[in-house]
Amino acid sequence: MADILYTYKNEVYVNLTNKCDCSCTFCIRSHKDGVGDADTLWHKKDPALEEVTAAMDAFDFTGYQELVYCGYGEPTCALENLVASAKYAKEKYGIKVRINTNGLGNLYNGKDIVPELMDAVDVVSISLNAPDEKKYMEVTRPQFENAFQGMLDFASECREKGLEVRFTVVDVLPDEEIKASRQLAESMGIGLRVRHFA
């Protein structure tokens, strides 16, 4: 059985789903079955809300400042359980909630999901992956043709609605692409974090 909650580098993560609408060339799930203290992050079927909240109740949150939705799938592909379990965690444990997302939740769900996220999460970390559409499509390999613009629009809306937003890129990118990614992020009033590929 896959881990629903797992820890990695002093943070606690929620592995909500294995569904994903991208197939990123650098994705860690194509290299190993688990991360941190998780034996496997591959669910036989995605956990029900009751299983997610039970995993939270069984976990000792002492010393943890933030709960991060990031597993072997895209959290917004399980939107209903994401929103409900994040609200549960905030109300019961008073913990800050972050989602690590590809930013394609509006496209995947066929609606504007930002209003739902506003009540459930504090921080939205979006995988920018590349500084322009051509490179983004090559690296991210999303299901949607308009994915790059959709991701940028989602980021802008999250920022406009008052959520804390940041972009991320992985340090496998050439320096000039990281620099161009930073310029793009800054032009949108959004910070950029360069993540180490592990």
Secondary structure, DSSP 4 states (H G I P E B T S, - for coil): ---SEEEETTEEEE---S--S---TT-GGGT-S--TT-S----SSPPPHHHHHHHHHTS--TT--EEEE-SSS-GGGGHHHHHHHHHHHHHHH--EEEEEE-S-HHHHHTS--HHHHHTT-SEEEEE--SSSHHHHHHHH--S-TTHHHHHHHHHHHHHHTT-EEEEEEETTS-HHHHHHHHHHHHHTT-EEEEEPP-
